[in-house]
Amino acid sequence: LGAPKSAFAAKGAAEYDLEYYLRDIVKGNKKEGSQSASMPPPTMPPRTLTSTPTSGLFLSFLLDKDCSDRCVPGNILRNYSSKTLPVSDLVESYRSRSIKTGYVQKWEIDDVMDEYYFDITSYALWRAAADIIPDYLSRDKFVRDIGRMVYSESTKAGILSQTVEKMKDEKSVKLTRTISALIEILDLFQTTKFCSSYRIGSSDPQQQKQDSKRKKDANKNSAAAIVPYIFDELDDDFVLEGSSINLLISIFRPATLGAALQITGEGSRFSPEYVATTIAAMFEAFGFVANYETYFVDNKYRENPKDFFPDEQLLQFTISLKKA
């Protein structure tokens, strides 16, 4: 074999650094990472959470201005509190502090019927709860108990009518039986104007196409054929065999969005949540275990990578059969 041809030496990190600095001196390199985040878009006027007899009663379960025993979170939090300072005073302290430090949204009335006042009161309540409940497992139980009690009280009051059927044996536990109950809960949050709208399933067009096909293939007499595709008989079989099923639900402009983003920005995942916990309680009543993760989604493309102004809370559920 002949002698190999001379190879070009590979540049090392030091050589790349030297080249970068020399080019910066001669021409000036394009600045990277120096772009500031844009100003947030103007806030929309607050929604007025409805006060019809049904939705007004439901709203009173979720929250009141003083976070009293009459609302579910206030009632449950008092079971954890051993502080001499009343919960309502602690909540008011956090609410006043948040106003002074520049809470962005401007409410029109000092009442939880105002979307933004509901938001800041939820923020203050969860900050107070974080002080009272430092243990992470107890915090999880706190939010789960809120969902259980909201679901229970709404069922007792007749606000939610799609309740669990009497199960004779394990095989009668079916995910398809939860569809009407799930829709009813989401509709209730929407008609109360807690959120502007919701979507069940993926926003991906290909996934929606697959879901549509599964809906057409479903038995016409089944619940899956009556409502938008959520679960079908295959899912029932998978769960009974021990598998878990995933479910995506998008909540648009929930009344706790600002509070959840603020607390997340402060480095905590213990943030206000009503929809996911109520849905999880419903699945629990029907014989399932529903765990969930919460994500924030900005549905608008923004050129500046530092801009992030979400309007959607994405709930990702993992549902499995409750073990005896």
C-alpha positions as a Python dict, from the first residue, in 0.01 Angstrom:
ca = {
    (1, 'L'): (0, 0, 0),
    (2, 'G'): (118, 348, -73),
    (3, 'A'): (173, 610, 193),
    (4, 'P'): (-152, 766, 316),
    (5, 'K'): (-235, 1116, 206),
    (6, 'S'): (-201, 1393, 461),
    (7, 'A'): (-518, 1430, 666),
    (8, 'F'): (-665, 1761, 774),
    (9, 'A'): (-628, 1805, 1149),
    (10, 'A'): (-954, 1836, 1338),
    (11, 'K'): (-1007, 2162, 1520),
    (12, 'G'): (-1014, 2148, 1896),
    (13, 'A'): (-1230, 2352, 2133),
    (14, 'A'): (-952, 2603, 2196),
    (15, 'E'): (-916, 2669, 1823),
    (16, 'Y'): (-1291, 2721, 1783),
    (17, 'D'): (-1290, 2962, 2077),
    (18, 'L'): (-997, 3157, 1930),
    (19, 'E'): (-1169, 3175, 1591),
    (20, 'Y'): (-1490, 3300, 1755),
    (21, 'Y'): (-1313, 3577, 1948),
    (22, 'L'): (-1106, 3690, 1648),
    (23, 'R'): (-1415, 3706, 1429),
    (24, 'D'): (-1596, 3898, 1702),
    (25, 'I'): (-1312, 4154, 1713),
    (26, 'V'): (-1300, 4198, 1334),
    (27, 'K'): (-1668, 4173, 1231),
    (28, 'G'): (-1877, 4124, 1540),
    (29, 'N'): (-2064, 3802, 1587),
    (30, 'K'): (-2441, 3778, 1580),
    (31, 'K'): (-2567, 3815, 1934),
    (32, 'E'): (-2727, 3496, 2067),
    (33, 'G'): (-2945, 3475, 2372),
    (34, 'S'): (-2955, 3852, 2426),
    (35, 'Q'): (-3313, 3895, 2307),
    (36, 'S'): (-3548, 3989, 2587),
    (37, 'A'): (-3891, 3839, 2633),
    (38, 'S'): (-4172, 4040, 2476),
    (39, 'M'): (-4440, 4213, 2675),
    (40, 'P'): (-4735, 3980, 2743),
    (41, 'P'): (-5046, 4031, 2533),
    (42, 'P'): (-5315, 4252, 2686),
    (43, 'T'): (-5532, 4067, 2934),
    (44, 'M'): (-5888, 3987, 2831),
    (45, 'P'): (-6179, 4124, 3036),
    (46, 'P'): (-6265, 3889, 3323),
    (47, 'R'): (-6543, 3638, 3275),
    (48, 'T'): (-6826, 3651, 3525),
    (49, 'L'): (-6869, 3304, 3667),
    (50, 'T'): (-7241, 3232, 3638),
    (51, 'S'): (-7473, 3246, 3936),
    (52, 'T'): (-7774, 3043, 3823),
    (53, 'P'): (-7912, 2819, 4100),
    (54, 'T'): (-7715, 2518, 3973),
    (55, 'S'): (-7387, 2682, 3875),
    (56, 'G'): (-7400, 2919, 4172),
    (57, 'L'): (-7421, 2626, 4413),
    (58, 'F'): (-7138, 2451, 4231),
    (59, 'L'): (-6925, 2767, 4246),
    (60, 'S'): (-6986, 2790, 4622),
    (61, 'F'): (-6838, 2441, 4657),
    (62, 'L'): (-6522, 2548, 4472),
    (63, 'L'): (-6438, 2871, 4655),
    (64, 'D'): (-6566, 3173, 4842),
    (65, 'K'): (-6409, 3510, 4912),
    (66, 'D'): (-6309, 3430, 5270),
    (67, 'C'): (-6213, 3064, 5204),
    (68, 'S'): (-6455, 2973, 5481),
    (69, 'D'): (-6577, 2631, 5594),
    (70, 'R'): (-6863, 2667, 5345),
    (71, 'C'): (-6633, 2609, 5047),
    (72, 'V'): (-6466, 2272, 4999),
    (73, 'P'): (-6096, 2378, 5004),
    (74, 'G'): (-6145, 2594, 5313),
    (75, 'N'): (-6333, 2316, 5488),
    (76, 'I'): (-6062, 2059, 5416),
    (77, 'L'): (-5769, 2290, 5493),
    (78, 'R'): (-5896, 2350, 5844),
    (79, 'N'): (-5843, 1981, 5917),
    (80, 'Y'): (-5470, 2037, 5863),
    (81, 'S'): (-5435, 2373, 6035),
    (82, 'S'): (-5293, 2398, 6385),
    (83, 'K'): (-5191, 2761, 6350),
    (84, 'T'): (-5335, 3025, 6580),
    (85, 'L'): (-5380, 3253, 6278),
    (86, 'P'): (-5713, 3169, 6109),
    (87, 'V'): (-5691, 3033, 5755),
    (88, 'S'): (-5895, 3328, 5623),
    (89, 'D'): (-5642, 3575, 5771),
    (90, 'L'): (-5351, 3383, 5618),
    (91, 'V'): (-5525, 3381, 5280),
    (92, 'E'): (-5595, 3754, 5303),
    (93, 'S'): (-5229, 3815, 5387),
    (94, 'Y'): (-5112, 3634, 5073),
    (95, 'R'): (-5379, 3801, 4859),
    (96, 'S'): (-5281, 4151, 4977),
    (97, 'R'): (-4912, 4074, 4929),
    (98, 'S'): (-4975, 3952, 4574),
    (99, 'I'): (-5167, 4270, 4489),
    (100, 'K'): (-4881, 4486, 4619),
    (101, 'T'): (-4620, 4296, 4416),
    (102, 'G'): (-4805, 4359, 4091),
    (103, 'Y'): (-5064, 4093, 4018),
    (104, 'V'): (-5125, 4145, 3644),
    (105, 'Q'): (-5492, 4060, 3597),
    (106, 'K'): (-5739, 4330, 3698),
    (107, 'W'): (-6069, 4216, 3842),
    (108, 'E'): (-6383, 4428, 3837),
    (109, 'I'): (-6552, 4313, 4159),
    (110, 'D'): (-6411, 4177, 4485),
    (111, 'D'): (-6593, 3849, 4453),
    (112, 'V'): (-6501, 3501, 4331),
    (113, 'M'): (-6770, 3538, 4063),
    (114, 'D'): (-6505, 3753, 3891),
    (115, 'E'): (-6261, 3526, 3703),
    (116, 'Y'): (-5949, 3715, 3811),
    (117, 'Y'): (-6057, 3753, 4173),
    (118, 'F'): (-6121, 3378, 4177),
    (119, 'D'): (-5770, 3336, 4038),
    (120, 'I'): (-5589, 3550, 4296),
    (121, 'T'): (-5793, 3400, 4582),
    (122, 'S'): (-5700, 3049, 4463),
    (123, 'Y'): (-5335, 3157, 4454),
    (124, 'A'): (-5356, 3291, 4810),
    (125, 'L'): (-5536, 2980, 4935),
    (126, 'W'): (-5279, 2741, 4788),
    (127, 'R'): (-4991, 2949, 4924),
    (128, 'A'): (-5156, 2934, 5265),
    (129, 'A'): (-5202, 2558, 5222),
    (130, 'A'): (-4831, 2522, 5137),
    (131, 'D'): (-4747, 2690, 5472),
    (132, 'I'): (-4989, 2471, 5664),
    (133, 'I'): (-4908, 2142, 5483),
    (134, 'P'): (-4530, 2112, 5426),
    (135, 'D'): (-4543, 1736, 5363),
    (136, 'Y'): (-4573, 1645, 4993),
    (137, 'L'): (-4784, 1332, 5045),
    (138, 'S'): (-5026, 1529, 5260),
    (139, 'R'): (-5045, 1798, 4991),
    (140, 'D'): (-5141, 1536, 4734),
    (141, 'K'): (-5410, 1406, 4970),
    (142, 'F'): (-5534, 1764, 5022),
    (143, 'V'): (-5596, 1824, 4651),
    (144, 'R'): (-5738, 1473, 4602),
    (145, 'D'): (-5978, 1530, 4891),
    (146, 'I'): (-6092, 1855, 4731),
    (147, 'G'): (-6188, 1665, 4416),
    (148, 'R'): (-6359, 1390, 4616),
    (149, 'M'): (-6564, 1637, 4818),
    (150, 'V'): (-6658, 1855, 4518),
    (151, 'Y'): (-6774, 1542, 4335),
    (152, 'S'): (-6956, 1405, 4641),
    (153, 'E'): (-7134, 1732, 4727),
    (154, 'S'): (-7228, 1793, 4362),
    (155, 'T'): (-7375, 1443, 4343),
    (156, 'K'): (-7571, 1484, 4666),
    (157, 'A'): (-7709, 1818, 4546),
    (158, 'G'): (-7821, 1665, 4217),
    (159, 'I'): (-7589, 1887, 4015),
    (160, 'L'): (-7420, 1575, 3878),
    (161, 'S'): (-7671, 1309, 3780),
    (162, 'Q'): (-7448, 1058, 3595),
    (163, 'T'): (-7348, 867, 3907),
    (164, 'V'): (-7189, 526, 3945),
    (165, 'E'): (-7411, 225, 3886),
    (166, 'K'): (-7435, -63, 4132),
    (167, 'M'): (-7158, -303, 4036),
    (168, 'K'): (-7232, -674, 4084),
    (169, 'D'): (-6885, -800, 4000),
    (170, 'E'): (-6547, -677, 3876),
    (171, 'K'): (-6629, -746, 3510),
    (172, 'S'): (-6912, -492, 3523),
    (173, 'V'): (-6656, -214, 3588),
    (174, 'K'): (-6623, -52, 3246),
    (175, 'L'): (-6452, 265, 3130),
    (176, 'T'): (-6727, 320, 2872),
    (177, 'R'): (-6969, 371, 3162),
    (178, 'T'): (-6774, 679, 3272),
    (179, 'I'): (-6814, 867, 2943),
    (180, 'S'): (-7141, 1044, 3021),
    (181, 'A'): (-7018, 1128, 3374),
    (182, 'L'): (-6695, 1274, 3235),
    (183, 'I'): (-6881, 1487, 2980),
    (184, 'E'): (-7122, 1607, 3249),
    (185, 'I'): (-6837, 1725, 3475),
    (186, 'L'): (-6661, 1910, 3193),
    (187, 'D'): (-6987, 2069, 3078),
    (188, 'L'): (-7055, 2184, 3433),
    (189, 'F'): (-6717, 2360, 3459),
    (190, 'Q'): (-6780, 2523, 3120),
    (191, 'T'): (-7138, 2636, 3189),
    (192, 'T'): (-7020, 2780, 3521),
    (193, 'K'): (-6766, 2970, 3306),
    (194, 'F'): (-6479, 2835, 3513),
    (195, 'C'): (-6319, 2778, 3172),
    (196, 'S'): (-6393, 2915, 2827),
    (197, 'S'): (-6401, 2570, 2663),
    (198, 'Y'): (-6248, 2224, 2671),
    (199, 'R'): (-6131, 1952, 2435),
    (200, 'I'): (-6107, 1579, 2490),
    (201, 'G'): (-5826, 1401, 2308),
    (202, 'S'): (-5521, 1508, 2113),
    (203, 'S'): (-5496, 1825, 1904),
    (204, 'D'): (-5289, 1628, 1650),
    (205, 'P'): (-5491, 1595, 1323),
    (206, 'Q'): (-5360, 1243, 1258),
    (207, 'Q'): (-5465, 1127, 1602),
    (208, 'Q'): (-5807, 1288, 1559),
    (209, 'K'): (-5845, 1100, 1231),
    (210, 'Q'): (-5764, 771, 1404),
    (211, 'D'): (-6010, 850, 1683),
    (212, 'S'): (-6278, 929, 1425),
    (213, 'K'): (-6220, 593, 1256),
    (214, 'R'): (-6243, 410, 1588),
    (215, 'K'): (-6569, 592, 1660),
    (216, 'K'): (-6716, 479, 1326),
    (217, 'D'): (-6603, 123, 1391),
    (218, 'A'): (-6765, 118, 1734),
    (219, 'N'): (-7096, -50, 1797),
    (220, 'K'): (-7369, 203, 1716),
    (221, 'N'): (-7553, 113, 2035),
    (222, 'S'): (-7253, 187, 2256),
    (223, 'A'): (-7186, 514, 2436),
    (224, 'A'): (-6872, 563, 2228),
    (225, 'A'): (-7087, 608, 1917),
    (226, 'I'): (-7314, 866, 2081),
    (227, 'V'): (-7049, 1109, 2208),
    (228, 'P'): (-6707, 1210, 2068),
    (229, 'Y'): (-6470, 916, 2091),
    (230, 'I'): (-6323, 872, 2439),
    (231, 'F'): (-6329, 502, 2529),
    (232, 'D'): (-6454, 190, 2354),
    (233, 'E'): (-6497, -178, 2433),
    (234, 'L'): (-6131, -248, 2354),
    (235, 'D'): (-6031, -6, 2629),
    (236, 'D'): (-6266, -189, 2867),
    (237, 'D'): (-6089, -516, 2787),
    (238, 'F'): (-5740, -365, 2821),
    (239, 'V'): (-5817, -223, 3166),
    (240, 'L'): (-5973, -549, 3291),
    (241, 'E'): (-5657, -730, 3178),
    (242, 'G'): (-5446, -500, 3396),
    (243, 'S'): (-5332, -240, 3140),
    (244, 'S'): (-5367, 136, 3181),
    (245, 'I'): (-5535, 380, 2943),
    (246, 'N'): (-5424, 737, 2873),
    (247, 'L'): (-5664, 1027, 2833),
    (248, 'L'): (-5587, 1387, 2730),
    (249, 'I'): (-5815, 1675, 2827),
    (250, 'S'): (-5745, 2038, 2738),
    (251, 'I'): (-5895, 2311, 2956),
    (252, 'F'): (-5887, 2653, 2788),
    (253, 'R'): (-5850, 2968, 2998),
    (254, 'P'): (-5933, 2810, 3334),
    (255, 'A'): (-6007, 3056, 3613),
    (256, 'T'): (-5696, 2935, 3800),
    (257, 'L'): (-5451, 2967, 3508),
    (258, 'G'): (-5271, 3277, 3639),
    (259, 'A'): (-5239, 3130, 3989),
    (260, 'A'): (-5107, 2798, 3858),
    (261, 'L'): (-4850, 2970, 3636),
    (262, 'Q'): (-4738, 3201, 3918),
    (263, 'I'): (-4688, 2918, 4167),
    (264, 'T'): (-4514, 2705, 3903),
    (265, 'G'): (-4286, 3002, 3828),
    (266, 'E'): (-4203, 3020, 4199),
    (267, 'G'): (-4066, 2667, 4174),
    (268, 'S'): (-4356, 2470, 4320),
    (269, 'R'): (-4585, 2210, 4159),
    (270, 'F'): (-4843, 2250, 4437),
    (271, 'S'): (-5083, 2472, 4245),
    (272, 'P'): (-5463, 2519, 4230),
    (273, 'E'): (-5649, 2238, 4056),
    (274, 'Y'): (-6021, 2166, 4050),
    (275, 'V'): (-6104, 2000, 3718),
    (276, 'A'): (-5850, 1716, 3726),
    (277, 'T'): (-5920, 1629, 4090),
    (278, 'T'): (-6297, 1620, 4035),
    (279, 'I'): (-6255, 1396, 3730),
    (280, 'A'): (-6013, 1172, 3923),
    (281, 'A'): (-6273, 1141, 4202),
    (282, 'M'): (-6536, 1039, 3947),
    (283, 'F'): (-6312, 764, 3807),
    (284, 'E'): (-6241, 651, 4162),
    (285, 'A'): (-6615, 622, 4232),
    (286, 'F'): (-6653, 407, 3921),
    (287, 'G'): (-6381, 166, 4036),
    (288, 'F'): (-6066, 310, 3875),
    (289, 'V'): (-5744, 481, 3978),
    (290, 'A'): (-5673, 799, 3781),
    (291, 'N'): (-5334, 969, 3810),
    (292, 'Y'): (-5268, 1288, 3618),
    (293, 'E'): (-5001, 1535, 3513),
    (294, 'T'): (-5063, 1900, 3428),
    (295, 'Y'): (-4893, 2091, 3146),
    (296, 'F'): (-4929, 2445, 3009),
    (297, 'V'): (-4964, 2506, 2636),
    (298, 'D'): (-4920, 2824, 2431),
    (299, 'N'): (-5123, 2762, 2116),
    (300, 'K'): (-4975, 3055, 1925),
    (301, 'Y'): (-4642, 3036, 1741),
    (302, 'R'): (-4405, 3307, 1865),
    (303, 'E'): (-4077, 3395, 1694),
    (304, 'N'): (-3909, 3491, 2020),
    (305, 'P'): (-3816, 3164, 2199),
    (306, 'K'): (-3841, 3342, 2533),
    (307, 'D'): (-4209, 3423, 2482),
    (308, 'F'): (-4448, 3185, 2652),
    (309, 'F'): (-4805, 3297, 2713),
    (310, 'P'): (-5014, 2983, 2762),
    (311, 'D'): (-5393, 2978, 2747),
    (312, 'E'): (-5441, 2602, 2782),
    (313, 'Q'): (-5400, 2363, 3072),
    (314, 'L'): (-5341, 2012, 2940),
    (315, 'L'): (-5439, 1727, 3172),
    (316, 'Q'): (-5285, 1388, 3097),
    (317, 'F'): (-5460, 1106, 3281),
    (318, 'T'): (-5339, 750, 3326),
    (319, 'I'): (-5634, 530, 3423),
    (320, 'S'): (-5620, 176, 3558),
    (321, 'L'): (-5847, -62, 3745),
    (322, 'K'): (-5858, -11, 4121),
    (323, 'K'): (-5708, -309, 4300),
    (324, 'A'): (-5928, -484, 4553),
}
